């Protein structure tokens, strides 16, 4: 790996360990084994490097979470919806740093138009991916309405559930409770 890649990997480690706002250029240099001048040379600024690290982490997060959600676990019990939510909640134990990085990315992006645009593009990909996972259809076969409705609601539910688990795991809903709540919403007649 060259200095550019070393810096990106070091910045991602710092992102996971310290968070975006608390990471300094010196932290990145220590984690990457490079020097301060390399940041400016390769990325222009520490903020640009941290934005690149955030985007890389979000991309990894999407791929990792998508794979975890798509993989049936041996011995899983319960209906399909409950099993899905167990896997979603289970990713918090195995990928907590990625979940936290995604939350922090959203906050940071409010002050970085470039990062916000890239996150928005990633969210659209996430909607499409979740809709494909839920319907069992290839992403290319999904119509825009399915992505906009099913994908958007699935993303909103996932984000909300994971926020509850990050903030208050002792009182966050179980997979069974979430599945029951989704079913109750489906039964509501407006």
PyMOL commands that set and color helices and strands:
alter all, ss='L'
color gray80, all
select helices_A, chain A and resi 3-18+25-32+36-43+46-70+80-109+113-135+139-141+144-167+175-187
alter helices_A, ss='H'
color red, helices_A
deselect
rebuild
show_as cartoon
